[in-house]
Amino acid sequence: MKVALVRHYKVNKGLPENHRLSTNELVAWFQEYDESDITYGETDLNNIEWKRCFSSDMPRAHKTAKHIYKQEITLLPELREIPMPIIPLKFKLPFILWALLFRISGLINKQARKDMAETKRKVAAVLDRAISESEDDLLIVSHGGIMKFMRKELIKRGFKGPRFDIAVNGKLYLFEKQ
């Protein structure tokens, strides 16, 4: 069985223009990012005839899936991006510092830890469903954060595949179980 992970195409929303952002400004930026269109690209499907496709139901992932897979796509909210932890600060921070806070939020934020645990549970459930339904090769289109959890779960289940830190938009990461 083969499982391929693809991160959605690049979102057209650029980084925040303000050098420093409040919590509310950051939340507003992420909302705009979630609603932004994508720049379509090309994805090499490795000449594999994918029999099934699961996709996050978020527009950027769904549009990517429709662009690269011309058959029926199963939309799953379980494949949505990990929720951004709300860190209420009374001062503004540069975007890069917000990004660093998000990376370590699992260590310092109780809600972020709960969200990550829930994400791991959802990823495991998606793979349970995929494997129980069929041994057909599966294409999964989702988001960078989810893909990290998905990779770990696939490896845990005996699949072999590439390492990645930050998944490249539109690139296919192939995992195989012999």
Biotite code that builds the C-alpha atoms (Angstrom):
import biotite.structure as struc

atoms = struc.array([
    struc.Atom([0.000, 0.000, 0.000], chain_id="A", res_id=1, res_name="MET", atom_name="CA", element="C"),
    struc.Atom([1.177, 3.512, -0.835], chain_id="A", res_id=2, res_name="LYS", atom_name="CA", element="C"),
    struc.Atom([0.161, 6.707, 0.926], chain_id="A", res_id=3, res_name="VAL", atom_name="CA", element="C"),
    struc.Atom([1.211, 10.077, -0.439], chain_id="A", res_id=4, res_name="ALA", atom_name="CA", element="C"),
    struc.Atom([1.082, 13.314, 1.504], chain_id="A", res_id=5, res_name="LEU", atom_name="CA", element="C"),
    struc.Atom([0.796, 16.634, -0.332], chain_id="A", res_id=6, res_name="VAL", atom_name="CA", element="C"),
    struc.Atom([0.761, 20.060, 1.275], chain_id="A", res_id=7, res_name="ARG", atom_name="CA", element="C"),
    struc.Atom([-1.677, 22.505, -0.323], chain_id="A", res_id=8, res_name="HIS", atom_name="CA", element="C"),
    struc.Atom([-0.359, 24.985, -2.897], chain_id="A", res_id=9, res_name="TYR", atom_name="CA", element="C"),
    struc.Atom([1.053, 28.313, -1.774], chain_id="A", res_id=10, res_name="LYS", atom_name="CA", element="C"),
    struc.Atom([-1.462, 30.722, -0.276], chain_id="A", res_id=11, res_name="VAL", atom_name="CA", element="C"),
    struc.Atom([-1.585, 34.168, -1.891], chain_id="A", res_id=12, res_name="ASN", atom_name="CA", element="C"),
    struc.Atom([-1.749, 35.982, 1.447], chain_id="A", res_id=13, res_name="LYS", atom_name="CA", element="C"),
    struc.Atom([1.674, 37.402, 2.208], chain_id="A", res_id=14, res_name="GLY", atom_name="CA", element="C"),
    struc.Atom([3.232, 37.825, 5.623], chain_id="A", res_id=15, res_name="LEU", atom_name="CA", element="C"),
    struc.Atom([1.815, 40.620, 7.775], chain_id="A", res_id=16, res_name="PRO", atom_name="CA", element="C"),
    struc.Atom([2.888, 44.089, 6.665], chain_id="A", res_id=17, res_name="GLU", atom_name="CA", element="C"),
    struc.Atom([3.030, 45.469, 10.194], chain_id="A", res_id=18, res_name="ASN", atom_name="CA", element="C"),
    struc.Atom([6.332, 44.852, 11.869], chain_id="A", res_id=19, res_name="HIS", atom_name="CA", element="C"),
    struc.Atom([4.658, 44.218, 15.217], chain_id="A", res_id=20, res_name="ARG", atom_name="CA", element="C"),
    struc.Atom([1.274, 42.592, 15.767], chain_id="A", res_id=21, res_name="LEU", atom_name="CA", element="C"),
    struc.Atom([-1.106, 42.389, 18.695], chain_id="A", res_id=22, res_name="SER", atom_name="CA", element="C"),
    struc.Atom([-2.894, 39.124, 19.449], chain_id="A", res_id=23, res_name="THR", atom_name="CA", element="C"),
    struc.Atom([-6.058, 40.449, 17.763], chain_id="A", res_id=24, res_name="ASN", atom_name="CA", element="C"),
    struc.Atom([-4.148, 41.597, 14.672], chain_id="A", res_id=25, res_name="GLU", atom_name="CA", element="C"),
    struc.Atom([-2.523, 38.193, 14.395], chain_id="A", res_id=26, res_name="LEU", atom_name="CA", element="C"),
    struc.Atom([-5.873, 36.392, 14.713], chain_id="A", res_id=27, res_name="VAL", atom_name="CA", element="C"),
    struc.Atom([-7.275, 38.654, 11.956], chain_id="A", res_id=28, res_name="ALA", atom_name="CA", element="C"),
    struc.Atom([-4.260, 37.916, 9.720], chain_id="A", res_id=29, res_name="TRP", atom_name="CA", element="C"),
    struc.Atom([-4.721, 34.143, 10.159], chain_id="A", res_id=30, res_name="PHE", atom_name="CA", element="C"),
    struc.Atom([-8.408, 34.471, 9.317], chain_id="A", res_id=31, res_name="GLN", atom_name="CA", element="C"),
    struc.Atom([-7.501, 36.301, 6.093], chain_id="A", res_id=32, res_name="GLU", atom_name="CA", element="C"),
    struc.Atom([-4.870, 33.633, 5.355], chain_id="A", res_id=33, res_name="TYR", atom_name="CA", element="C"),
    struc.Atom([-7.481, 30.881, 5.777], chain_id="A", res_id=34, res_name="ASP", atom_name="CA", element="C"),
    struc.Atom([-9.789, 32.647, 3.306], chain_id="A", res_id=35, res_name="GLU", atom_name="CA", element="C"),
    struc.Atom([-7.125, 33.518, 0.704], chain_id="A", res_id=36, res_name="SER", atom_name="CA", element="C"),
    struc.Atom([-6.817, 31.936, -2.694], chain_id="A", res_id=37, res_name="ASP", atom_name="CA", element="C"),
    struc.Atom([-3.854, 29.813, -3.779], chain_id="A", res_id=38, res_name="ILE", atom_name="CA", element="C"),
    struc.Atom([-1.307, 29.958, -6.567], chain_id="A", res_id=39, res_name="THR", atom_name="CA", element="C"),
    struc.Atom([-1.782, 26.781, -8.568], chain_id="A", res_id=40, res_name="TYR", atom_name="CA", element="C"),
    struc.Atom([1.279, 24.755, -9.390], chain_id="A", res_id=41, res_name="GLY", atom_name="CA", element="C"),
    struc.Atom([2.242, 21.329, -10.637], chain_id="A", res_id=42, res_name="GLU", atom_name="CA", element="C"),
    struc.Atom([2.515, 18.179, -8.542], chain_id="A", res_id=43, res_name="THR", atom_name="CA", element="C"),
    struc.Atom([4.400, 15.117, -9.747], chain_id="A", res_id=44, res_name="ASP", atom_name="CA", element="C"),
    struc.Atom([2.197, 12.143, -8.828], chain_id="A", res_id=45, res_name="LEU", atom_name="CA", element="C"),
    struc.Atom([5.126, 9.737, -9.492], chain_id="A", res_id=46, res_name="ASN", atom_name="CA", element="C"),
    struc.Atom([3.206, 8.051, -12.337], chain_id="A", res_id=47, res_name="ASN", atom_name="CA", element="C"),
    struc.Atom([1.054, 6.285, -9.756], chain_id="A", res_id=48, res_name="ILE", atom_name="CA", element="C"),
    struc.Atom([-2.632, 5.803, -10.449], chain_id="A", res_id=49, res_name="GLU", atom_name="CA", element="C"),
    struc.Atom([-4.026, 6.943, -7.110], chain_id="A", res_id=50, res_name="TRP", atom_name="CA", element="C"),
    struc.Atom([-7.284, 5.135, -6.355], chain_id="A", res_id=51, res_name="LYS", atom_name="CA", element="C"),
    struc.Atom([-8.452, 7.359, -3.495], chain_id="A", res_id=52, res_name="ARG", atom_name="CA", element="C"),
    struc.Atom([-7.957, 10.909, -2.305], chain_id="A", res_id=53, res_name="CYS", atom_name="CA", element="C"),
    struc.Atom([-8.627, 12.367, 1.139], chain_id="A", res_id=54, res_name="PHE", atom_name="CA", element="C"),
    struc.Atom([-8.369, 16.119, 1.601], chain_id="A", res_id=55, res_name="SER", atom_name="CA", element="C"),
    struc.Atom([-8.744, 18.662, 4.339], chain_id="A", res_id=56, res_name="SER", atom_name="CA", element="C"),
    struc.Atom([-12.022, 20.505, 3.861], chain_id="A", res_id=57, res_name="ASP", atom_name="CA", element="C"),
    struc.Atom([-10.252, 23.878, 4.108], chain_id="A", res_id=58, res_name="MET", atom_name="CA", element="C"),
    struc.Atom([-10.447, 25.698, 0.733], chain_id="A", res_id=59, res_name="PRO", atom_name="CA", element="C"),
    struc.Atom([-6.691, 25.825, 0.047], chain_id="A", res_id=60, res_name="ARG", atom_name="CA", element="C"),
    struc.Atom([-6.328, 22.056, 0.454], chain_id="A", res_id=61, res_name="ALA", atom_name="CA", element="C"),
    struc.Atom([-9.565, 21.206, -1.352], chain_id="A", res_id=62, res_name="HIS", atom_name="CA", element="C"),
    struc.Atom([-8.610, 23.401, -4.344], chain_id="A", res_id=63, res_name="LYS", atom_name="CA", element="C"),
    struc.Atom([-5.190, 21.751, -4.476], chain_id="A", res_id=64, res_name="THR", atom_name="CA", element="C"),
    struc.Atom([-6.754, 18.285, -4.332], chain_id="A", res_id=65, res_name="ALA", atom_name="CA", element="C"),
    struc.Atom([-9.193, 19.125, -7.162], chain_id="A", res_id=66, res_name="LYS", atom_name="CA", element="C"),
    struc.Atom([-6.293, 20.423, -9.256], chain_id="A", res_id=67, res_name="HIS", atom_name="CA", element="C"),
    struc.Atom([-4.153, 17.290, -8.919], chain_id="A", res_id=68, res_name="ILE", atom_name="CA", element="C"),
    struc.Atom([-6.798, 14.564, -8.558], chain_id="A", res_id=69, res_name="TYR", atom_name="CA", element="C"),
    struc.Atom([-9.645, 14.387, -11.083], chain_id="A", res_id=70, res_name="LYS", atom_name="CA", element="C"),
    struc.Atom([-11.798, 11.747, -9.397], chain_id="A", res_id=71, res_name="GLN", atom_name="CA", element="C"),
    struc.Atom([-13.946, 11.812, -6.259], chain_id="A", res_id=72, res_name="GLU", atom_name="CA", element="C"),
    struc.Atom([-12.302, 13.458, -3.240], chain_id="A", res_id=73, res_name="ILE", atom_name="CA", element="C"),
    struc.Atom([-13.285, 12.651, 0.340], chain_id="A", res_id=74, res_name="THR", atom_name="CA", element="C"),
    struc.Atom([-13.245, 15.874, 2.364], chain_id="A", res_id=75, res_name="LEU", atom_name="CA", element="C"),
    struc.Atom([-12.314, 15.394, 6.008], chain_id="A", res_id=76, res_name="LEU", atom_name="CA", element="C"),
    struc.Atom([-12.394, 18.109, 8.674], chain_id="A", res_id=77, res_name="PRO", atom_name="CA", element="C"),
    struc.Atom([-10.011, 15.874, 10.652], chain_id="A", res_id=78, res_name="GLU", atom_name="CA", element="C"),
    struc.Atom([-7.269, 16.914, 8.195], chain_id="A", res_id=79, res_name="LEU", atom_name="CA", element="C"),
    struc.Atom([-7.611, 20.642, 8.921], chain_id="A", res_id=80, res_name="ARG", atom_name="CA", element="C"),
    struc.Atom([-4.587, 22.591, 10.060], chain_id="A", res_id=81, res_name="GLU", atom_name="CA", element="C"),
    struc.Atom([-3.783, 22.506, 13.753], chain_id="A", res_id=82, res_name="ILE", atom_name="CA", element="C"),
    struc.Atom([-5.614, 25.403, 15.441], chain_id="A", res_id=83, res_name="PRO", atom_name="CA", element="C"),
    struc.Atom([-3.494, 28.439, 16.177], chain_id="A", res_id=84, res_name="MET", atom_name="CA", element="C"),
    struc.Atom([-3.066, 28.785, 19.933], chain_id="A", res_id=85, res_name="PRO", atom_name="CA", element="C"),
    struc.Atom([-4.398, 32.080, 21.217], chain_id="A", res_id=86, res_name="ILE", atom_name="CA", element="C"),
    struc.Atom([-1.726, 33.634, 23.388], chain_id="A", res_id=87, res_name="ILE", atom_name="CA", element="C"),
    struc.Atom([-3.215, 36.790, 24.885], chain_id="A", res_id=88, res_name="PRO", atom_name="CA", element="C"),
    struc.Atom([-0.423, 39.322, 25.273], chain_id="A", res_id=89, res_name="LEU", atom_name="CA", element="C"),
    struc.Atom([-0.812, 42.985, 26.184], chain_id="A", res_id=90, res_name="LYS", atom_name="CA", element="C"),
    struc.Atom([1.998, 44.018, 23.839], chain_id="A", res_id=91, res_name="PHE", atom_name="CA", element="C"),
    struc.Atom([2.830, 43.566, 20.162], chain_id="A", res_id=92, res_name="LYS", atom_name="CA", element="C"),
    struc.Atom([5.434, 41.159, 18.818], chain_id="A", res_id=93, res_name="LEU", atom_name="CA", element="C"),
    struc.Atom([7.144, 40.746, 15.458], chain_id="A", res_id=94, res_name="PRO", atom_name="CA", element="C"),
    struc.Atom([5.612, 37.960, 13.363], chain_id="A", res_id=95, res_name="PHE", atom_name="CA", element="C"),
    struc.Atom([8.766, 35.836, 13.669], chain_id="A", res_id=96, res_name="ILE", atom_name="CA", element="C"),
    struc.Atom([8.455, 35.863, 17.466], chain_id="A", res_id=97, res_name="LEU", atom_name="CA", element="C"),
    struc.Atom([4.800, 34.832, 17.186], chain_id="A", res_id=98, res_name="TRP", atom_name="CA", element="C"),
    struc.Atom([5.940, 31.942, 14.988], chain_id="A", res_id=99, res_name="ALA", atom_name="CA", element="C"),
    struc.Atom([8.490, 30.893, 17.602], chain_id="A", res_id=100, res_name="LEU", atom_name="CA", element="C"),
    struc.Atom([5.838, 31.056, 20.324], chain_id="A", res_id=101, res_name="LEU", atom_name="CA", element="C"),
    struc.Atom([3.610, 28.769, 18.257], chain_id="A", res_id=102, res_name="PHE", atom_name="CA", element="C"),
    struc.Atom([6.459, 26.275, 17.819], chain_id="A", res_id=103, res_name="ARG", atom_name="CA", element="C"),
    struc.Atom([6.981, 26.033, 21.588], chain_id="A", res_id=104, res_name="ILE", atom_name="CA", element="C"),
    struc.Atom([3.337, 26.500, 22.558], chain_id="A", res_id=105, res_name="SER", atom_name="CA", element="C"),
    struc.Atom([2.995, 22.780, 23.257], chain_id="A", res_id=106, res_name="GLY", atom_name="CA", element="C"),
    struc.Atom([5.437, 23.244, 26.094], chain_id="A", res_id=107, res_name="LEU", atom_name="CA", element="C"),
    struc.Atom([3.925, 26.392, 27.594], chain_id="A", res_id=108, res_name="ILE", atom_name="CA", element="C"),
    struc.Atom([0.234, 26.395, 26.674], chain_id="A", res_id=109, res_name="ASN", atom_name="CA", element="C"),
    struc.Atom([-2.239, 23.862, 28.103], chain_id="A", res_id=110, res_name="LYS", atom_name="CA", element="C"),
    struc.Atom([-4.785, 24.372, 25.295], chain_id="A", res_id=111, res_name="GLN", atom_name="CA", element="C"),
    struc.Atom([-2.079, 23.902, 22.645], chain_id="A", res_id=112, res_name="ALA", atom_name="CA", element="C"),
    struc.Atom([-1.122, 20.584, 24.252], chain_id="A", res_id=113, res_name="ARG", atom_name="CA", element="C"),
    struc.Atom([-4.779, 19.505, 24.137], chain_id="A", res_id=114, res_name="LYS", atom_name="CA", element="C"),
    struc.Atom([-5.051, 20.580, 20.480], chain_id="A", res_id=115, res_name="ASP", atom_name="CA", element="C"),
    struc.Atom([-1.924, 18.604, 19.565], chain_id="A", res_id=116, res_name="MET", atom_name="CA", element="C"),
    struc.Atom([-3.174, 15.505, 21.378], chain_id="A", res_id=117, res_name="ALA", atom_name="CA", element="C"),
    struc.Atom([-6.513, 15.841, 19.585], chain_id="A", res_id=118, res_name="GLU", atom_name="CA", element="C"),
    struc.Atom([-4.703, 16.257, 16.254], chain_id="A", res_id=119, res_name="THR", atom_name="CA", element="C"),
    struc.Atom([-2.714, 13.052, 16.869], chain_id="A", res_id=120, res_name="LYS", atom_name="CA", element="C"),
    struc.Atom([-5.951, 11.217, 17.658], chain_id="A", res_id=121, res_name="ARG", atom_name="CA", element="C"),
    struc.Atom([-7.604, 12.524, 14.473], chain_id="A", res_id=122, res_name="LYS", atom_name="CA", element="C"),
    struc.Atom([-4.611, 11.571, 12.313], chain_id="A", res_id=123, res_name="VAL", atom_name="CA", element="C"),
    struc.Atom([-4.626, 8.037, 13.746], chain_id="A", res_id=124, res_name="ALA", atom_name="CA", element="C"),
    struc.Atom([-8.381, 7.789, 13.103], chain_id="A", res_id=125, res_name="ALA", atom_name="CA", element="C"),
    struc.Atom([-7.991, 8.938, 9.486], chain_id="A", res_id=126, res_name="VAL", atom_name="CA", element="C"),
    struc.Atom([-5.319, 6.303, 8.874], chain_id="A", res_id=127, res_name="LEU", atom_name="CA", element="C"),
    struc.Atom([-7.406, 3.644, 10.648], chain_id="A", res_id=128, res_name="ASP", atom_name="CA", element="C"),
    struc.Atom([-10.292, 4.506, 8.327], chain_id="A", res_id=129, res_name="ARG", atom_name="CA", element="C"),
    struc.Atom([-8.100, 4.578, 5.227], chain_id="A", res_id=130, res_name="ALA", atom_name="CA", element="C"),
    struc.Atom([-6.520, 1.207, 5.929], chain_id="A", res_id=131, res_name="ILE", atom_name="CA", element="C"),
    struc.Atom([-9.747, -0.513, 7.006], chain_id="A", res_id=132, res_name="SER", atom_name="CA", element="C"),
    struc.Atom([-11.661, 0.701, 3.931], chain_id="A", res_id=133, res_name="GLU", atom_name="CA", element="C"),
    struc.Atom([-9.186, -0.517, 1.341], chain_id="A", res_id=134, res_name="SER", atom_name="CA", element="C"),
    struc.Atom([-5.596, -1.414, 0.523], chain_id="A", res_id=135, res_name="GLU", atom_name="CA", element="C"),
    struc.Atom([-5.786, 0.899, -2.514], chain_id="A", res_id=136, res_name="ASP", atom_name="CA", element="C"),
    struc.Atom([-3.140, 3.586, -2.814], chain_id="A", res_id=137, res_name="ASP", atom_name="CA", element="C"),
    struc.Atom([-4.179, 6.819, -1.125], chain_id="A", res_id=138, res_name="LEU", atom_name="CA", element="C"),
    struc.Atom([-3.373, 10.460, -1.786], chain_id="A", res_id=139, res_name="LEU", atom_name="CA", element="C"),
    struc.Atom([-3.829, 12.815, 1.191], chain_id="A", res_id=140, res_name="ILE", atom_name="CA", element="C"),
    struc.Atom([-3.856, 16.599, 0.688], chain_id="A", res_id=141, res_name="VAL", atom_name="CA", element="C"),
    struc.Atom([-3.618, 18.663, 3.839], chain_id="A", res_id=142, res_name="SER", atom_name="CA", element="C"),
    struc.Atom([-1.395, 21.129, 5.706], chain_id="A", res_id=143, res_name="HIS", atom_name="CA", element="C"),
    struc.Atom([2.204, 21.308, 6.882], chain_id="A", res_id=144, res_name="GLY", atom_name="CA", element="C"),
    struc.Atom([1.527, 20.808, 10.589], chain_id="A", res_id=145, res_name="GLY", atom_name="CA", element="C"),
    struc.Atom([-0.828, 17.882, 10.048], chain_id="A", res_id=146, res_name="ILE", atom_name="CA", element="C"),
    struc.Atom([1.663, 16.282, 7.674], chain_id="A", res_id=147, res_name="MET", atom_name="CA", element="C"),
    struc.Atom([4.292, 16.114, 10.416], chain_id="A", res_id=148, res_name="LYS", atom_name="CA", element="C"),
    struc.Atom([1.886, 14.174, 12.640], chain_id="A", res_id=149, res_name="PHE", atom_name="CA", element="C"),
    struc.Atom([0.758, 12.042, 9.666], chain_id="A", res_id=150, res_name="MET", atom_name="CA", element="C"),
    struc.Atom([4.370, 11.146, 8.837], chain_id="A", res_id=151, res_name="ARG", atom_name="CA", element="C"),
    struc.Atom([5.068, 10.045, 12.418], chain_id="A", res_id=152, res_name="LYS", atom_name="CA", element="C"),
    struc.Atom([1.927, 7.896, 12.457], chain_id="A", res_id=153, res_name="GLU", atom_name="CA", element="C"),
    struc.Atom([2.755, 6.292, 9.111], chain_id="A", res_id=154, res_name="LEU", atom_name="CA", element="C"),
    struc.Atom([6.288, 5.426, 10.283], chain_id="A", res_id=155, res_name="ILE", atom_name="CA", element="C"),
    struc.Atom([4.827, 3.999, 13.500], chain_id="A", res_id=156, res_name="LYS", atom_name="CA", element="C"),
    struc.Atom([2.613, 1.751, 11.353], chain_id="A", res_id=157, res_name="ARG", atom_name="CA", element="C"),
    struc.Atom([5.549, 0.371, 9.383], chain_id="A", res_id=158, res_name="GLY", atom_name="CA", element="C"),
    struc.Atom([5.540, 2.656, 6.344], chain_id="A", res_id=159, res_name="PHE", atom_name="CA", element="C"),
    struc.Atom([8.810, 3.907, 4.884], chain_id="A", res_id=160, res_name="LYS", atom_name="CA", element="C"),
    struc.Atom([9.108, 7.418, 3.511], chain_id="A", res_id=161, res_name="GLY", atom_name="CA", element="C"),
    struc.Atom([11.047, 10.662, 3.413], chain_id="A", res_id=162, res_name="PRO", atom_name="CA", element="C"),
    struc.Atom([11.848, 12.992, 6.262], chain_id="A", res_id=163, res_name="ARG", atom_name="CA", element="C"),
    struc.Atom([10.816, 16.635, 6.097], chain_id="A", res_id=164, res_name="PHE", atom_name="CA", element="C"),
    struc.Atom([10.797, 19.520, 8.502], chain_id="A", res_id=165, res_name="ASP", atom_name="CA", element="C"),
    struc.Atom([8.568, 21.963, 6.683], chain_id="A", res_id=166, res_name="ILE", atom_name="CA", element="C"),
    struc.Atom([6.689, 20.310, 3.817], chain_id="A", res_id=167, res_name="ALA", atom_name="CA", element="C"),
    struc.Atom([7.043, 22.048, 0.450], chain_id="A", res_id=168, res_name="VAL", atom_name="CA", element="C"),
    struc.Atom([3.786, 23.313, -1.041], chain_id="A", res_id=169, res_name="ASN", atom_name="CA", element="C"),
    struc.Atom([2.533, 20.972, -3.763], chain_id="A", res_id=170, res_name="GLY", atom_name="CA", element="C"),
    struc.Atom([5.281, 18.372, -3.331], chain_id="A", res_id=171, res_name="LYS", atom_name="CA", element="C"),
    struc.Atom([4.331, 14.709, -3.031], chain_id="A", res_id=172, res_name="LEU", atom_name="CA", element="C"),
    struc.Atom([5.871, 12.748, -0.150], chain_id="A", res_id=173, res_name="TYR", atom_name="CA", element="C"),
    struc.Atom([5.532, 9.029, -0.832], chain_id="A", res_id=174, res_name="LEU", atom_name="CA", element="C"),
    struc.Atom([5.228, 6.408, 1.947], chain_id="A", res_id=175, res_name="PHE", atom_name="CA", element="C"),
    struc.Atom([5.110, 2.683, 1.239], chain_id="A", res_id=176, res_name="GLU", atom_name="CA", element="C"),
    struc.Atom([4.362, -0.373, 3.292], chain_id="A", res_id=177, res_name="LYS", atom_name="CA", element="C"),
    struc.Atom([5.782, -3.597, 1.883], chain_id="A", res_id=178, res_name="GLN", atom_name="CA", element="C"),
])
